[in-house]
């Protein structure tokens, strides 16, 4: 048998290293990419923060009643706007079908 330590063949056994602290060479825990991070939504009219949910899809459910509208700004850029149930009903009554 070579001069290699026995615990290198059997990691995690009682004969292995006792320390559970991460090694200095271990990378820090990975933060989810920007596309997966959940941003807290706010109503564009009254500024009310949306309730905490797992996804934005939950906000538009019948339980919460938030609505997402698509508009175009003065520069021709498309915008997405979140509205709480009360502000959305006022928005719909002002805007013709």
C-alpha positions in Angstrom: 0.0 0.0 0.0 1.2 3.5 -0.8 1.9 6.3 1.7 -1.6 7.8 1.1 -3.6 8.4 4.3 -6.5 5.9 4.9 -9.1 8.7 5.4 -8.6 9.9 1.8 -10.1 6.6 0.7 -13.0 6.6 3.2 -14.3 10.2 3.5 -17.0 10.8 6.1 -16.2 7.7 8.2 -15.2 7.7 11.8 -11.6 7.4 10.6 -11.9 10.6 8.5 -11.2 14.2 9.5 -13.1 15.5 12.5 -13.6 19.1 11.4 -16.9 20.1 9.8 -15.9 23.8 9.3 -15.5 24.7 5.6 -12.0 24.9 4.3 -10.5 28.2 3.4 -10.4 27.2 -0.2 -14.2 26.4 -0.3 -16.1 29.0 -2.3 -18.8 31.0 -0.5 -22.4 29.9 -0.9 -23.8 30.8 -4.3 -26.5 33.5 -4.5 -29.2 32.8 -7.1 -28.7 34.6 -10.4 -30.6 37.8 -10.9 -33.2 36.1 -13.1 -34.2 33.9 -10.1 -34.1 36.5 -7.4 -37.6 37.7 -6.3 -38.0 41.5 -6.2 -40.7 42.9 -3.9 -43.4 44.4 -6.1 -45.2 47.7 -5.3 -48.4 49.2 -6.6 -47.5 51.9 -9.1 -50.5 54.1 -7.9 -50.5 53.9 -4.1 -47.0 52.4 -3.4 -48.4 49.6 -1.3 -45.9 46.7 -1.1 -47.1 43.3 -2.4 -47.5 40.5 0.2 -44.7 38.0 0.4 -45.3 35.1 -1.9 -43.2 32.4 -3.5 -43.6 33.7 -7.0 -45.2 36.7 -8.8 -47.8 34.3 -10.3 -49.3 33.9 -6.8 -49.9 37.7 -6.7 -52.4 37.5 -9.6 -54.3 34.7 -8.0 -57.9 35.2 -6.7 -56.5 35.1 -3.2 -54.4 38.3 -3.6 -56.0 39.9 -6.7 -53.0 42.0 -7.8 -52.9 42.8 -11.6 -50.0 43.4 -14.0 -50.6 45.8 -16.9 -48.5 46.5 -19.9 -48.1 50.1 -21.0 -45.9 52.2 -23.3 -44.0 55.2 -21.8 -43.4 58.5 -23.6 -40.2 57.1 -25.2 -42.0 54.2 -26.7 -40.6 51.7 -24.2 -42.8 48.9 -22.9 -43.4 48.9 -19.2 -45.0 46.5 -16.7 -46.9 47.9 -13.8 -48.3 46.2 -10.7 -51.5 47.4 -9.1 -53.2 46.3 -5.9 -56.9 45.3 -6.2 -58.3 48.7 -5.1 -56.1 50.7 -7.5 -56.7 48.2 -10.3 -60.5 48.7 -10.1 -60.0 52.5 -10.2 -57.6 52.1 -13.1 -60.1 50.0 -15.1 -63.0 52.4 -14.4 -60.9 55.3 -15.8 -59.6 53.4 -18.9 -62.1 52.7 -21.7 -62.3 49.1 -23.0 
